[in-house]
Structures are given as C-alpha cells and as structure tokens.
Amino acid sequence: MLTIRLFCAAGMSTSLLVSKMKEAAKNKGIEVDIEAFPESQMDKHLDNVDVALLGPQVGYTIAKARRVCEPKGIPVDIIPMVDYGMMNGAKVLDFALKLANK
C-alpha cells in the first residue's frame, strides 16, 4: 500500500485529481491511499505517508514542505503544472511512484 498526500490551497481543488489518481492506480493494480488536504495542515497529515505532493498553486511553499517532510524521510515535490491543469491522474500517480522509488 502506497500512501500519498496532496496539499493545495484549500484541499478542494485536488479532490478531482485524487479521484483520477485512484482510478489510475486501480487500472495498474496498485494499492493506494490518496487524500488531499490544505497545505497549511501538512504537518498534521504526514503519519505513515510515503509521498507528499504540492499543488502548483502552493509550490512557493516547497522549502517549508521540505523542512517538514525530509526529517521524516518523506519525499516531497510540486505536481507538474501541465499534469495538474489537465487533471492527468495517471501522470501524477507515475510522478508520485518515481518519488517513492516504487
């Protein structure tokens, strides 16, 4: 089971992307636990997380995100703008899998 957390401005805009990522994982036969939260709550939602992804709209917080995630051994990066904008769940899932080295 791969646990992925997406963090965006309010946790709302990524809900569609989460659904598309779950669908892509199901098609690949990968067990995932994917949820979205506001970036401001990142530190509360990192227990047992394998990968953290930031929505492009909060990409400016990447330095803060790294300070929170790296001590816990959680890779974190910004979702590519094109994949986010197109709501390309398969590409964002692949991005997360690469970050997790899975």
C-alpha positions in Angstrom: 0.0 0.0 0.0 1.4 3.4 -1.1 0.2 6.4 0.9 0.2 9.7 -1.0 -0.9 13.0 0.3 -1.6 16.0 -1.9 -1.5 19.5 -0.4 -3.1 22.5 -2.1 -4.5 25.9 -1.2 -7.7 24.6 0.5 -7.8 20.9 -0.1 -10.7 21.2 -2.5 -9.2 21.7 -6.0 -7.2 18.4 -5.8 -10.2 16.2 -5.0 -10.9 15.5 -8.7 -7.2 14.8 -9.2 -7.3 12.4 -6.2 -10.2 10.5 -7.8 -8.3 10.3 -11.1 -5.2 9.1 -9.4 -7.1 6.4 -7.6 -8.7 5.3 -10.8 -5.2 5.1 -12.5 -3.9 3.1 -9.6 -6.8 0.6 -9.8 -6.1 0.2 -13.5 -2.4 -0.5 -12.7 -3.3 -2.9 -9.9 -1.6 -0.7 -7.3 -3.0 -0.4 -3.8 -3.0 3.3 -2.8 -4.3 5.6 0.0 -4.6 9.1 -1.5 -6.1 12.1 0.2 -5.9 15.9 -0.3 -5.5 18.5 2.5 -4.8 22.2 2.7 -1.1 22.9 2.6 -1.4 24.8 6.0 -2.3 21.4 7.6 0.6 19.5 6.1 2.3 18.7 9.5 -0.9 17.1 10.8 -1.3 14.7 7.9 2.1 13.0 7.4 1.9 9.9 9.6 2.8 6.8 7.6 3.0 8.8 4.4 5.2 7.6 1.5 5.0 10.7 -0.7 3.8 14.3 -0.3 2.8 16.3 -3.4 2.2 20.0 -3.6 -0.3 21.6 -5.9 1.3 24.1 -8.3 -0.6 27.0 -6.6 1.3 26.3 -3.3 4.6 25.5 -5.0 6.1 28.5 -3.4 5.9 26.6 0.0 8.3 23.9 -1.2 11.2 25.0 1.1 8.9 24.8 4.1 7.4 21.5 2.9 10.9 20.0 2.6 11.8 21.2 6.2 8.7 19.3 7.4 8.9 16.2 5.2 12.6 15.4 4.9 13.3 14.7 8.6 10.5 12.1 8.4 12.1 10.6 5.2 9.1 11.6 3.1 9.9 12.7 -0.5 8.0 15.9 -1.5 7.8 17.8 -4.8 5.5 20.0 -6.8 3.0 18.4 -9.1 3.9 19.5 -12.7 1.6 22.4 -13.7 0.5 20.7 -17.0 -0.5 17.4 -15.4 -2.3 19.3 -12.6 -4.1 21.5 -15.1 -5.2 18.6 -17.2 -6.1 16.6 -14.1 -4.0 13.8 -15.5 -4.2 11.3 -12.7 -2.1 8.7 -14.4 0.9 11.0 -14.9 0.6 12.4 -11.4 0.5 8.9 -10.0 3.6 8.0 -12.0 5.3 11.1 -10.7 4.5 10.0 -7.1 5.7 6.5 -7.8 9.0 7.8 -9.1 9.4 10.0 -6.0 8.7 6.9 -3.8 11.1 4.8 -5.9 8.4 2.2 -6.5 
